[in-house]
């Protein structure tokens, strides 16, 4: 065993603890190692010894690490650790560092060979980056229900079955990255992977380790990045897993009030150096072994504040852990990976560098923008004039962090209604407003994320046991909405006004943020060669011959109107408007254009700066 790694593990600085612990293939068989300092005795049991705890008793070193070599153990065989805990209780536990596991309801770990010689994505790995000045349009998916073959809960789709369809879908819709909900092993399907047991074990639901590697490799070769949701805050209480592992709170807090989470799980004790090394290594594992391009960290609010409640105070130990983890991950991967925080608090400097005192994340989900926007669109247009700041407020704080605009899985479940169904009004009105808020989303500063089904205007809430409602594309309204989504994605990724200098105030300028009487908003996005004027109207009234101030002369050509006939809007044709700027001051700008603005819609004009 590498003693330098062992020392770093106990110092809380090891990001490759999976090289020390777990089941590793050797020339002599398999070497097992597990950390359980307070255990009285441990035997490794499995298919190789008929689950006999007398066959392979492990030896404990001075650090509390137990080891055993088993000559006849082989890849694919299941195993567990039979632990005589500090209390004298004997339990069979999974391996915290197992690389594969049995399909639920079975709970054993499985010996797995992680070597893979079919990677062909080195060019992608060399060129990938954080995307600060690149288009980032993320497609969030639940692997098991994106295209599920049937509704049998015991039938799971495998990676290779959706690989090509997913690539074609992302290309068609101009998604730059796929974000997968957690792929760590977990016992309860309904947790969607957010209540984990195996932090180094890719879930057996969707295929083997090598099939996941092939999947990631294929996406990379198609020019698509891959991000995974990671859960560093809490873990399941199931007795066979991490809870009270050696008879003491080894991974969780010792104090029950701190240990118990709001999800009926245990909170990791992020003050312990061994736990820090465990979680840092787990995060690094998916980037190192599976070539993921980044991690979206779940429930960061519950790490920043004790129990996620600001009134309980800042959890300094957890914050120090996050700083250390993010710093080490960035260092290990040359600053080329994305680390994304799901954080709903106003805690400052989440995306500031750790060297400048921040937590060191690259992006933060803008959950305030999401809630304000959707709540605004739920209201009857008559009352929206008194809630104008629901749309404008995001730009008041936007530059304090590197925010990402998201309509995620959390917004289409548990009775919240889907994005389209949240909109006020009739069936047609809902789709009109959904097109308008997506135009707003994709032209608002910040990177983008949408959950699967959003792109087809799905009306049924997401259910992990059912596939997306792809049959909806047979209906004209949904098919048109999907074409709109594709065109909007194309406009976004092909024009740097919408993503270059995203986090600089120079790229965005309000034209009129205060036209509450008309429920109207207008602003400019500034690019290298082209600028764009975006006009949003959340009123049921169309407004013709409206005047808007602009920054430069030239011809302003309409490149997208949410009410064009091809999107099943109210217009009879798709003829774009053309406006010539005149030298008349409006809205504090030196020039003016005049155009027609659709009701419950948006229009986008392009001007060539040259």
C-alpha positions in Angstrom: 0.0 0.0 0.0 1.3 3.4 -1.0 2.1 5.1 2.3 2.2 8.6 0.9 -1.4 8.1 -0.2 -2.3 6.7 3.2 -0.9 9.7 4.9 -2.7 12.1 2.5 -5.9 10.2 3.2 -5.7 10.8 6.9 -4.7 14.4 6.3 -7.8 14.9 4.2 -5.9 15.7 1.0 -6.1 12.4 -1.0 -8.2 12.6 -4.2 -7.4 9.0 -5.4 -8.2 7.0 -2.3 -9.8 4.5 -4.7 -6.2 3.4 -5.5 -5.8 2.4 -1.9 -9.2 1.0 -0.9 -11.6 -1.4 -2.5 -11.1 -4.6 -4.5 -8.0 -4.4 -6.8 -6.9 -7.1 -9.2 -3.4 -8.3 -8.7 -1.2 -11.0 -10.3 -2.0 -13.1 -7.2 -5.7 -12.6 -7.2 -7.6 -9.7 -5.6 -6.4 -7.4 -2.8 -9.2 -6.1 -0.5 -8.8 -3.0 1.7 -11.3 -1.2 3.9 -11.1 1.6 6.5 -12.9 0.6 9.7 -10.7 1.6 12.7 -13.2 0.6 15.4 -14.1 -2.8 14.1 -13.1 -5.8 16.3 -12.9 -8.2 13.3 -13.5 -8.2 9.6 -13.7 -11.0 7.1 -14.2 -10.6 3.4 -16.9 -13.0 2.2 -18.2 -13.8 -1.2 -18.8 -16.2 -4.1 -15.1 -17.1 -4.0 -15.3 -18.6 -0.5 -19.0 -19.6 -0.3 -19.6 -16.7 2.0 -17.6 -18.4 4.8 -16.3 -15.7 7.2 -13.5 -18.1 8.4 -11.8 -18.4 5.0 -10.5 -14.8 4.5 -10.0 -12.9 7.7 -8.6 -9.5 7.2 -5.6 -8.0 9.0 -5.7 -4.6 10.6 -2.8 -2.1 10.5 -2.0 0.7 12.9 -4.2 3.1 11.0 -7.3 1.0 11.2 -7.1 -0.2 7.6 -8.0 -3.9 7.1 -6.5 -5.9 4.3 -6.7 -9.3 2.7 -5.5 -11.0 -0.4 -7.7 -13.7 -2.0 -6.1 -15.8 -4.6 -9.2 -17.4 -6.1 -11.3 -14.2 -6.3 -12.2 -13.0 -9.8 -13.9 -10.1 -11.6 -17.7 -10.4 -11.6 -17.9 -12.2 -8.2 -19.9 -10.6 -5.5 -18.6 -9.9 -2.0 -19.2 -8.1 1.3 -17.3 -7.4 4.5 -18.5 -9.2 7.6 -17.8 -6.8 10.3 -17.7 -7.4 14.1 -18.5 -3.8 15.1 -17.2 -1.9 18.1 -20.5 -2.8 19.9 -20.0 -6.5 19.2 -22.8 -6.6 16.6 -21.9 -8.6 13.5 -23.1 -7.0 10.2 -22.5 -7.7 6.5 -21.5 -4.4 4.8 -20.9 -3.3 1.2 -17.5 -2.0 0.3 -17.5 1.8 0.5 -15.0 1.8 -2.4 -16.7 -0.9 -4.5 -16.5 -0.3 -8.2 -19.7 -2.2 -9.1 -22.7 -3.6 -7.2 -25.6 -5.9 -7.5 -28.9 -4.7 -8.8 -31.3 -3.8 -6.1 -32.8 -5.3 -4.0 -29.5 -7.3 -3.7 -26.8 -5.3 -1.9 -23.5 -7.0 -2.4 -20.4 -5.4 -4.0 -18.9 -6.9 -7.2 -15.3 -7.2 -8.1 -14.7 -5.1 -11.2 -11.9 -4.5 -13.6 -11.8 -0.8 -14.5 -9.1 -1.0 -17.1 -10.4 0.1 -20.5 -8.4 0.3 -23.7 -11.0 1.6 -26.1 -10.9 5.3 -25.2 -10.6 7.5 -28.3 -11.4 10.9 -26.8 -8.0 12.3 -26.0 -8.5 15.2 -28.4 -11.7 16.1 -26.6 -10.1 15.9 -23.2 -7.2 18.2 -24.4 -9.6 20.8 -25.8 -12.4 20.8 -23.2 -12.8 23.9 -21.0 -15.1 25.5 -18.4 -17.1 27.2 -21.2 -17.0 30.7 -19.7 -16.7 32.2 -23.2 -18.4 29.4 -25.1 -22.0 28.3 -25.6 -23.1 26.0 -22.8 -26.5 24.5 -23.5 -27.0 21.5 -21.1 -29.6 18.7 -21.6 -30.4 17.2 -18.2 -31.6 13.6 -18.4 -32.5 10.6 -16.2 -31.0 7.7 -18.1 -33.6 5.3 -17.1 -36.6 7.2 -18.4 -35.4 9.2 -21.4 -36.4 6.5 -23.8 -37.7 3.6 -21.6 -38.8 0.6 -23.6 -41.8 -0.2 -21.3 -43.3 0.7 -17.9 -42.1 -2.5 -16.2 -40.1 -1.2 -13.1 -37.8 -4.2 -13.4 -36.9 -3.3 -17.0 -34.0 -0.8 -17.4 -32.7 0.7 -20.6 -29.0 0.2 -21.2 -26.5 2.9 -22.2 -25.8 1.3 -25.6 -29.6 1.3 -26.4 -29.9 5.1 -26.2 -26.3 6.1 -27.2 -26.9 7.0 -30.8 -30.4 8.4 -30.4 -29.2 10.7 -27.6 -26.3 12.0 -29.7 -28.6 12.7 -32.7 -31.1 14.4 -30.4 -28.4 16.6 -28.8 -27.1 17.6 -32.3 -30.6 18.3 -33.6 -31.4 20.6 -30.6 -27.9 22.1 -30.3 -27.2 20.9 -26.8 -23.5 21.2 -26.0 -23.5 19.0 -22.9 -25.6 16.1 -21.4 -26.0 16.2 -17.6 -27.0 12.9 -16.1 -28.8 12.5 -12.8 -26.6 10.5 -10.3 -25.1 7.3 -11.6 -23.7 6.2 -8.2 -25.4 3.0 -6.9 -28.5 3.6 -4.9 -31.2 1.3 -3.5 -34.5 3.2 -4.1 -35.5 4.0 -7.7 -37.7 6.8 -6.5 -34.7 8.7 -5.1 -33.5 9.1 -8.7 -29.9 8.5 -7.4 -29.8 11.3 -4.9 -29.7 8.9 -1.9 -26.6 6.9 -2.7 -24.9 3.8 -1.3 -22.0 3.2 -3.7 -20.0 6.4 -4.3 -17.5 4.6 -6.6 -20.0 2.1 -8.0 -21.7 2.9 -11.3 -25.3 1.8 -11.0 -25.9 -1.7 -12.4 -29.3 -0.5 -13.7 -28.1 0.7 -17.0 -25.1 -1.5 -17.8 -21.6 -2.3 -16.9 -18.7 -0.1 -16.1 -17.3 -0.6 -19.6 -20.6 0.2 -21.2 -20.7 3.5 -19.4 -17.2 4.3 -20.5 -18.2 3.5 -24.1 -21.2 5.8 -23.7 -19.1 8.8 -22.5 -16.5 8.1 -25.2 -19.2 8.2 -27.9 -20.6 11.5 -26.7 -17.1 13.0 -26.6 -16.4 11.9 -30.1 -19.6 13.5 -31.2 -18.5 16.8 -29.6 -20.8 16.6 -26.6 -19.7 17.1 -23.1 -20.9 14.9 -20.2 -21.7 16.1 -16.7 -22.9 14.0 -13.7 -24.9 14.9 -10.7 -22.9 14.2 -7.5 -24.2 14.1 -3.9 -21.5 15.1 -1.4 -23.8 16.1 1.5 -25.8 13.0 2.6 -26.2 9.3 2.2 -28.7 6.6 2.9 -29.2 5.1 6.3 -29.5 1.5 5.1 -27.7 -0.8 7.5 -25.7 -2.6 4.8 -24.1 0.7 3.6 -22.1 3.5 5.2 -24.2 4.1 8.3 -22.4 3.3 11.6 -19.9 1.4 9.4 -17.7 0.0 12.2 -20.2 0.4 14.9 -19.4 4.1 15.3 -20.4 7.2 13.3 -17.5 6.8 10.9 -19.0 8.8 7.9 -21.8 10.7 9.6 -21.8 13.3 12.4 -21.7 11.9 15.9 -24.3 14.3 17.2 -27.8 13.1 16.0 -29.1 16.6 15.5 -26.3 17.1 12.9 -26.4 13.6 11.5 -30.1 13.4 10.5 -31.0 15.2 7.3 -34.3 16.5 6.1 -34.4 13.6 3.6 -34.3 10.9 6.3 -30.7 10.2 5.4 -27.4 10.8 7.2 -25.3 13.9 6.7 -21.6 13.4 6.0 -19.4 14.7 8.7 -17.5 17.1 6.4 -15.1 18.1 9.3 -13.5 14.6 9.3 -10.3 14.4 7.2 -11.0 10.7 6.2 -14.5 11.7 5.0 -13.1 14.6 3.1 -10.6 12.3 1.3 -13.4 9.8 0.7 -15.7 12.4 -1.0 -12.9 14.2 -2.9 -11.8 10.9 -4.2 -15.4 9.9 -5.2 -15.8 13.2 -7.1 -12.4 12.7 -8.8 -13.2 9.1 -9.6 -15.9 9.9 -12.1 -13.7 12.5 -13.9 -10.6 10.4 -13.8 -11.9 6.9 -14.5 -15.0 7.7 -16.6 -13.8 11.0 -18.3 -16.8 13.1 -17.1 -16.3 16.7 -17.9 -17.8 18.1 -14.8 -20.0 17.5 -11.7 -23.1 19.3 -10.6 -23.0 19.2 -6.8 -26.4 18.6 -5.2 -27.8 20.3 -2.1 -24.9 22.6 -1.5 -27.1 24.8 0.6 -27.2 22.0 3.2 -23.4 22.0 3.3 -23.0 25.8 3.6 -25.4 26.2 6.5 -26.1 23.6 9.2 -29.1 21.6 8.0 -29.5 24.1 5.1 -30.9 26.7 7.4 -29.2 30.1 7.5 -30.4 30.7 11.0 -28.3 27.8 12.2 -25.1 29.5 11.0 -22.4 28.7 8.5 -20.9 25.2 8.7 -17.3 26.3 8.5 -15.9 22.8 8.3 -18.1 21.9 5.3 -17.2 25.2 3.6 -13.5 24.4 4.1 -14.1 20.9 2.6 -15.7 22.4 -0.5 -12.9 24.8 -1.0 -10.3 22.0 -0.7 -12.2 19.7 -2.9 -12.8 22.2 -5.7 -9.2 23.4 -5.5 -7.8 19.9 -5.7 -10.1 18.9 -8.6 -9.2 21.9 -10.6 -5.5 21.4 -10.0 -5.7 17.7 -10.9 -7.5 18.4 -14.2 -5.7 21.6 -15.2 -8.7 23.8 -14.7 -10.6 22.2 -17.6 -13.6 20.7 -15.8 -16.9 22.3 -14.7 -17.9 22.2 -11.0 -21.5 23.4 -10.7 -23.3 24.2 -7.4 -27.0 23.7 -6.8 -27.3 26.4 -4.1 -30.5 28.3 -3.4 -29.0 30.6 -0.7 -27.5 34.1 -0.9 -24.2 32.9 0.6 -21.5 35.0 -1.2 -18.6 34.0 -3.4 -19.8 30.5 -4.3 -18.2 30.9 -7.7 -15.2 32.9 -6.7 -11.8 31.2 -6.8 -10.6 29.5 -3.6 -7.5 31.6 -3.9 -9.7 34.7 -3.5 -11.6 33.3 -0.5 -14.5 31.8 -2.5 -15.9 28.2 -2.5 -14.3 27.6 -5.9 -17.3 26.4 -8.0 -17.4 27.4 -11.6 -21.1 28.0 -11.9 -24.1 28.3 -9.6 -27.7 27.4 -10.5 -29.8 30.6 -10.5 -32.8 29.3 -8.7 -34.0 32.8 -7.9 -34.2 33.6 -11.6 -36.1 30.3 -12.2 -38.6 30.9 -9.4 -39.2 34.6 -10.2 -39.7 33.9 -14.0 -42.1 31.0 -13.5 -44.1 32.7 -10.8 -44.5 35.7 -13.1 -45.8 33.6 -15.9 -48.3 31.9 -13.7 -50.0 35.2 -13.1 -52.9 36.6 -15.1 -51.4 39.2 -17.5 -53.7 41.8 -15.9 -51.7 41.6 -12.7 -48.3 41.3 -14.1 -47.7 45.0 -14.3 -47.3 45.0 -10.5 -44.6 42.3 -10.7 -42.3 43.8 -13.3 -39.3 43.3 -11.0 -39.8 39.5 -11.1 -38.2 39.7 -14.6 -35.8 42.5 -14.1 -34.5 41.6 -10.6 -32.1 38.9 -11.8 -29.9 41.4 -13.6 -29.5 43.4 -10.4 -27.5 40.5 -8.8 -26.4 38.5 -11.9 -22.7 39.6 -11.9 -22.2 38.7 -8.3 -21.7 35.0 -9.3 -21.4 33.0 -12.5 -25.0 32.0 -12.7 -26.6 29.3 -14.9 -30.3 29.6 -16.0 -32.0 26.3 -15.3 -35.4 24.6 -15.8 -34.4 21.4 -14.2 -36.1 18.1 -13.1 -37.1 19.7 -9.8 -39.5 22.0 -11.6 -41.5 19.3 -13.3 -42.4 16.9 -10.5 -44.4 16.6 -7.2 -47.4 18.5 -8.4 -45.5 21.6 -9.6 -46.6 21.1 -13.2 -44.4 21.1 -16.3 -42.9 24.3 -17.7 -45.6 24.7 -20.3 -48.4 23.8 -18.0 -47.3 26.4 -15.4 -48.1 29.2 -17.9 -51.3 31.1 -17.4 -54.3 30.7 -19.7 -55.6 28.4 -22.4 -53.7 25.6 -24.2 -52.6 28.0 -27.0 -51.8 30.8 -24.5 -49.6 28.4 -22.5 -47.5 27.5 -25.5 -47.2 31.1 -26.6 -45.9 32.2 -23.2 -43.6 29.1 -23.0 -42.0 30.2 -26.3 -41.6 33.7 -25.0 -39.9 32.6 -21.7 -37.6 30.3 -23.6 -36.6 33.2 -25.8 -36.0 35.2 -22.6 -34.0 32.3 -21.1 -31.7 31.8 -24.1 -31.1 35.6 -24.5 -30.6 36.3 -20.8 -26.9 36.2 -19.7 -25.8 32.9 -18.2 -25.4 29.3 -19.4 -28.5 27.2 -20.0 -29.9 23.9 -18.7 -33.2 22.2 -19.6 -34.6 18.9 -18.4 -35.6 16.3 -20.9 -39.2 16.8 -22.1 -39.0 20.5 -21.9 -38.0 20.6 -25.6 -41.3 19.0 -26.7 -43.6 20.9 -24.4 -44.4 17.9 -22.3 -47.6 18.4 -20.2 -47.4 15.4 -18.0 -45.1 15.7 -15.0 -41.9 13.6 -15.1 -42.2 10.0 -13.7 -39.0 8.0 -13.4 -40.9 4.8 -14.3 -42.1 6.2 -17.7 -40.4 7.4 -20.8 -40.8 11.0 -22.1 -44.0 11.5 -24.1 -42.3 11.4 -27.5 -45.7 10.6 -29.1 -46.6 14.3 -28.5 -44.5 15.2 -31.6 -47.3 13.8 -33.6 -49.4 16.8 -32.5 -48.9 20.1 -34.4 -48.5 22.3 -31.3 -45.8 20.1 -29.8 -44.1 19.5 -33.1 -44.0 23.3 -33.8 -42.8 23.9 -30.2 -40.0 21.4 -30.8 -38.9 23.1 -34.0 -38.9 26.5 -32.2 -36.7 25.0 -29.5 -34.3 23.7 -32.2 -34.2 27.1 -33.9 -33.6 28.9 -30.6 -30.8 26.6 -29.7 -29.2 27.2 -33.1 -29.5 31.0 -32.7 -27.9 30.7 -29.2 -24.9 28.5 -30.1 -24.0 30.2 -33.4 -23.9 33.8 -32.1 -21.4 34.9 -29.5 -23.5 37.8 -28.4 -25.4 35.2 -26.3 -22.4 33.6 -24.5 -19.1 35.4 -25.0 -18.4 37.7 -22.1 -21.5 36.3 -20.4 -20.3 37.4 -17.0 -19.2 40.9 -18.1 -21.7 43.8 -17.8 -20.5 44.9 -21.3 -22.4 42.2 -23.0 -25.9 43.2 -21.8 -27.8 46.5 -21.8 -31.4 47.3 -20.9 -33.4 49.3 -23.4 -36.5 49.6 -21.3 -36.9 47.6 -18.1 -39.8 49.7 -16.7 -42.6 49.4 -19.2 -44.9 47.7 -16.7 -48.1 49.1 -18.2 -47.5 46.9 -21.3 -45.8 44.0 -19.5 -42.9 44.6 -21.9 -39.2 44.3 -21.6 -36.4 45.1 -24.1 -32.7 44.8 -24.0 -29.5 44.4 -26.1 -27.0 41.5 -26.2 -23.7 42.6 -27.6 -21.5 40.3 -29.7 -18.2 40.6 -31.6 -19.8 41.3 -35.0 -23.5 41.4 -34.3 -25.8 42.9 -31.7 -29.2 41.6 -30.9 -32.3 43.5 -29.7 -34.7 41.3 -27.7 -38.3 42.5 -27.0 -40.6 40.5 -24.7 -44.3 41.1 -24.4 -46.1 39.3 -21.6 -49.4 41.1 -22.3 -52.3 39.7 -24.2 -52.3 42.8 -26.4 -50.1 43.1 -29.5 -48.4 46.4 -30.0 -47.7 47.8 -33.5 -45.4 50.6 -34.5 -43.6 50.5 -31.1 -40.4 52.5 -30.8 -37.3 51.3 -29.1 -33.9 53.0 -28.5 -30.9 51.3 -30.0 -27.2 51.9 -29.7 -26.1 51.9 -33.4 -27.3 52.7 -36.9 -28.0 50.0 -39.5 -30.6 47.6 -40.7 -32.2 45.5 -37.9 -33.5 42.2 -39.3 -35.9 40.0 -37.3 -34.3 36.6 -36.9 -36.9 35.0 -34.6 -40.5 35.7 -33.7 -42.3 33.4 -31.3 -45.6 33.9 -33.1 -44.5 33.0 -36.6 -46.8 30.4 -38.2 -44.1 27.7 -38.3 -44.2 27.7 -34.5 -48.0 27.5 -34.5 -48.2 31.2 -33.4 -50.8 33.8 -34.3 -49.1 35.1 -37.4 -50.2 33.9 -40.8 -46.7 33.8 -42.2 -43.0 33.8 -41.2 -41.9 37.0 -43.0 -39.3 38.7 -40.9 -39.5 42.4 -40.1 -36.8 44.8 -41.2 -36.2 48.0 -39.4 -33.8 50.8 -40.3 -32.5 52.8 -37.3 -33.0 56.5 -37.5 -31.2 59.2 -35.6 -33.9 59.9 -33.0 -33.2 59.5 -29.3 -35.3 56.9 -27.4 -34.8 55.2 -24.1 -31.6 57.1 -23.5 -30.1 55.7 -26.8 -29.0 57.8 -29.7 -31.0 55.9 -32.4 -34.4 54.3 -32.8 -36.2 51.5 -34.5 -39.9 50.9 -35.0 -41.5 47.5 -35.1 -44.5 45.3 -34.3 -44.5 43.3 -31.1 -46.7 40.1 -30.8 -48.9 39.5 -27.8 -47.6 36.9 -25.3 -44.5 36.7 -27.4 -41.0 37.7 -28.1 -39.1 39.0 -31.1 -35.4 39.1 -31.7 -33.6 41.5 -34.1 -30.1 41.2 -35.4 -27.9 44.1 -36.6 -24.5 43.8 -38.2 -22.1 46.1 -36.4 -19.8 46.4 -39.4 
